């Protein structure tokens, strides 16, 4: 095995930027996933309202548990294409369910409260997930990046 050259200053900046992005996105989804465990009834109501389906408490807990596991993989940078891509798809699904709010981002409730603000946040998070997936080869400060630098990486790392 041939030794890899050390990371350049630019590699380190890219790696740090992606570490921060990766941790921030994992935390963002983790909070929502943890709430599925803490307050599953709220998510039963959301599934009924947005998707017109009934889900059991067990199903909500299972979905929350899978999402928490994916967040841990993303935070560590393990199975990067799978884990980052999975959270991207989960978040994309959320965005597709709320697309009407994108058409009127400045709508106000009867009391003057902006009602579609979260949709704007959803788009920014979706863009960040896409950037994270596209920049996996520059994700040096992750377990997958560490393995790749040592010649042990595979496409799924």
C-alpha positions as a Markdown table, in Angstrom:
| # | Residue | x | y | z |
|---|---|---|---|---|
| 1 | Unk | 0.0 | 0.0 | 0.0 |
| 2 | Unk | 1.4 | 3.4 | -1.0 |
| 3 | Unk | 1.3 | 6.1 | 1.6 |
| 4 | Unk | -1.2 | 8.9 | 0.9 |
| 5 | Unk | 0.1 | 12.5 | 0.9 |
| 6 | Unk | -0.9 | 14.5 | 4.0 |
| 7 | Unk | -4.0 | 16.7 | 3.9 |
| 8 | Unk | -3.4 | 20.1 | 2.4 |
| 9 | Unk | -4.7 | 23.3 | 4.2 |
| 10 | Unk | -7.5 | 23.3 | 1.7 |
| 11 | Unk | -8.3 | 19.7 | 2.4 |
| 12 | Unk | -8.5 | 20.5 | 6.1 |
| 13 | Unk | -10.8 | 23.5 | 5.6 |
| 14 | Unk | -13.1 | 21.4 | 3.4 |
| 15 | Unk | -13.0 | 18.6 | 5.9 |
| 16 | Unk | -13.9 | 21.0 | 8.8 |
| 17 | Unk | -16.7 | 22.6 | 6.8 |
| 18 | Unk | -18.2 | 19.3 | 6.0 |
| 19 | Unk | -17.8 | 18.0 | 9.5 |
| 20 | Unk | -19.8 | 21.0 | 10.7 |
| 21 | Unk | -22.4 | 20.6 | 8.0 |
| 22 | Unk | -22.7 | 16.9 | 8.7 |
| 23 | Unk | -23.1 | 17.3 | 12.5 |
| 24 | Unk | -25.6 | 20.2 | 12.0 |
| 25 | Unk | -27.7 | 18.2 | 9.6 |
| 26 | Unk | -27.5 | 15.0 | 11.8 |
| 27 | Unk | -28.6 | 17.1 | 14.8 |
| 28 | Unk | -31.5 | 18.7 | 12.8 |
| 29 | Unk | -33.0 | 15.3 | 11.9 |
| 30 | Unk | -32.1 | 13.8 | 15.2 |
| 31 | Unk | -34.3 | 16.3 | 17.1 |
| 32 | Unk | -37.3 | 15.4 | 14.9 |
| 33 | Unk | -36.6 | 11.7 | 15.2 |
| 34 | Unk | -36.2 | 11.9 | 19.0 |
| 35 | Unk | -39.6 | 13.7 | 19.2 |
| 36 | Unk | -41.1 | 10.6 | 17.4 |
| 37 | Unk | -39.9 | 8.6 | 20.4 |
| 38 | Unk | -40.9 | 11.2 | 23.0 |
| 39 | Unk | -44.3 | 12.3 | 21.6 |
| 40 | Unk | -45.4 | 9.6 | 19.1 |
| 41 | Unk | -49.0 | 10.8 | 19.2 |
| 42 | Unk | -48.1 | 14.0 | 17.6 |
| 43 | Unk | -46.6 | 12.1 | 14.6 |
| 44 | Unk | -49.7 | 9.9 | 14.4 |
| 45 | Unk | -51.7 | 13.1 | 14.0 |
| 46 | Unk | -49.3 | 14.4 | 11.4 |
| 47 | Unk | -49.5 | 11.2 | 9.4 |
| 48 | Unk | -53.2 | 11.3 | 9.5 |
| 49 | Unk | -53.3 | 15.0 | 8.5 |
| 50 | Unk | -50.7 | 15.1 | 5.8 |
| 51 | Unk | -50.7 | 11.6 | 4.4 |
| 52 | Unk | -54.2 | 10.4 | 5.3 |
| 53 | Unk | -52.9 | 7.2 | 6.9 |
| 54 | Unk | -53.1 | 5.7 | 10.4 |
| 55 | Unk | -49.9 | 4.6 | 12.0 |
| 56 | Unk | -49.5 | 2.7 | 15.3 |
| 57 | Unk | -47.3 | 3.9 | 18.1 |
| 58 | Unk | -45.0 | 1.0 | 17.4 |
| 59 | Unk | -44.6 | 2.2 | 13.8 |
| 60 | Unk | -43.8 | 5.7 | 14.9 |
| 61 | Unk | -41.2 | 4.5 | 17.4 |
| 62 | Unk | -39.7 | 2.2 | 14.8 |
| 63 | Unk | -39.4 | 5.1 | 12.3 |
| 64 | Unk | -37.9 | 7.3 | 14.9 |
| 65 | Unk | -35.4 | 4.6 | 15.9 |
| 66 | Unk | -34.3 | 4.1 | 12.3 |
| 67 | Unk | -33.9 | 7.8 | 11.9 |
| 68 | Unk | -31.8 | 8.1 | 15.1 |
| 69 | Unk | -29.6 | 5.2 | 13.9 |
| 70 | Unk | -29.1 | 7.0 | 10.5 |
| 71 | Unk | -28.3 | 10.2 | 12.4 |
| 72 | Unk | -25.6 | 8.4 | 14.3 |
| 73 | Unk | -24.1 | 7.0 | 11.1 |
| 74 | Unk | -24.1 | 10.5 | 9.5 |
| 75 | Unk | -22.5 | 12.1 | 12.6 |
| 76 | Unk | -19.7 | 9.6 | 12.5 |
| 77 | Unk | -19.4 | 9.6 | 8.7 |
| 78 | Unk | -20.0 | 5.9 | 8.3 |
| 79 | Unk | -21.5 | 4.3 | 5.2 |
| 80 | Unk | -21.6 | 7.8 | 3.8 |
| 81 | Unk | -23.4 | 7.3 | 0.5 |
| 82 | Unk | -26.1 | 5.2 | 2.2 |
| 83 | Unk | -26.5 | 7.2 | 5.4 |
| 84 | Unk | -26.2 | 10.7 | 4.0 |
| 85 | Unk | -28.4 | 9.7 | 1.0 |
| 86 | Unk | -31.0 | 8.1 | 3.3 |
| 87 | Unk | -31.4 | 11.3 | 5.4 |
| 88 | Unk | -31.5 | 13.3 | 2.1 |
| 89 | Unk | -34.4 | 11.1 | 0.8 |
| 90 | Unk | -36.2 | 11.2 | 4.2 |
| 91 | Unk | -36.0 | 15.0 | 4.2 |
| 92 | Unk | -37.0 | 15.2 | 0.5 |
| 93 | Unk | -40.1 | 13.2 | 1.3 |
| 94 | Unk | -40.9 | 15.8 | 4.0 |
| 95 | Unk | -40.4 | 18.6 | 1.5 |
| 96 | Unk | -42.7 | 17.0 | -1.1 |
| 97 | Unk | -45.5 | 16.8 | 1.5 |
| 98 | Unk | -45.5 | 20.5 | 2.2 |
| 99 | Unk | -44.9 | 22.0 | -1.2 |
| 100 | Unk | -47.9 | 24.3 | -1.1 |
| 101 | Unk | -46.1 | 26.6 | 1.4 |
| 102 | Unk | -43.3 | 27.3 | -1.0 |
| 103 | Unk | -45.8 | 29.1 | -3.3 |
| 104 | Unk | -46.8 | 31.5 | -0.5 |
| 105 | Unk | -43.7 | 32.0 | 1.8 |
| 106 | Unk | -45.0 | 35.2 | 3.2 |
| 107 | Unk | -48.5 | 34.0 | 4.3 |
| 108 | Unk | -49.7 | 35.3 | 7.7 |
| 109 | Unk | -52.2 | 33.8 | 10.1 |
| 110 | Unk | -55.1 | 35.8 | 11.4 |
| 111 | Unk | -52.9 | 37.0 | 14.2 |
| 112 | Unk | -50.0 | 38.1 | 11.9 |
| 113 | Unk | -47.8 | 35.0 | 12.5 |
| 114 | Unk | -45.9 | 33.7 | 9.4 |
| 115 | Unk | -47.3 | 30.3 | 8.8 |
| 116 | Unk | -45.0 | 29.0 | 6.0 |
| 117 | Unk | -41.6 | 29.8 | 7.5 |
| 118 | Unk | -40.7 | 26.2 | 8.1 |
| 119 | Unk | -41.0 | 25.4 | 4.5 |
| 120 | Unk | -38.3 | 27.9 | 3.7 |
| 121 | Unk | -36.1 | 26.2 | 6.3 |
| 122 | Unk | -36.9 | 22.9 | 4.7 |
| 123 | Unk | -35.6 | 24.1 | 1.4 |
| 124 | Unk | -32.3 | 25.3 | 2.9 |
| 125 | Unk | -31.9 | 22.0 | 4.7 |
| 126 | Unk | -32.6 | 20.1 | 1.5 |
| 127 | Unk | -30.0 | 22.1 | -0.3 |
| 128 | Unk | -27.5 | 21.4 | 2.5 |
| 129 | Unk | -28.1 | 17.6 | 2.3 |
| 130 | Unk | -27.6 | 17.7 | -1.5 |
| 131 | Unk | -24.3 | 19.6 | -1.0 |
| 132 | Unk | -23.2 | 17.1 | 1.7 |
| 133 | Unk | -23.8 | 14.1 | -0.6 |
| 134 | Unk | -22.1 | 15.8 | -3.6 |
| 135 | Unk | -19.0 | 16.6 | -1.4 |
| 136 | Unk | -18.5 | 13.2 | 0.1 |
| 137 | Unk | -15.1 | 12.9 | -1.6 |
| 138 | Unk | -14.0 | 16.0 | 0.3 |
| 139 | Unk | -15.4 | 14.7 | 3.6 |
| 140 | Unk | -12.0 | 14.1 | 5.2 |
| 141 | Unk | -12.9 | 14.3 | 8.9 |
| 142 | Unk | -15.2 | 11.3 | 9.0 |
| 143 | Unk | -14.7 | 7.6 | 9.6 |
| 144 | Unk | -15.3 | 7.0 | 5.9 |
| 145 | Unk | -12.9 | 9.7 | 4.9 |
| 146 | Unk | -10.2 | 8.4 | 7.3 |
| 147 | Unk | -10.6 | 4.9 | 5.8 |
| 148 | Unk | -10.4 | 6.2 | 2.3 |
| 149 | Unk | -7.2 | 8.1 | 3.0 |
| 150 | Unk | -5.7 | 4.8 | 4.2 |
| 151 | Unk | -6.8 | 3.0 | 1.0 |
| 152 | Unk | -9.5 | 1.0 | 2.8 |
| 153 | Unk | -12.4 | 3.0 | 1.5 |
| 154 | Unk | -15.0 | 1.6 | -0.8 |
| 155 | Unk | -17.8 | 3.3 | -2.7 |
| 156 | Unk | -20.2 | 2.9 | 0.2 |
| 157 | Unk | -17.8 | 4.2 | 2.8 |
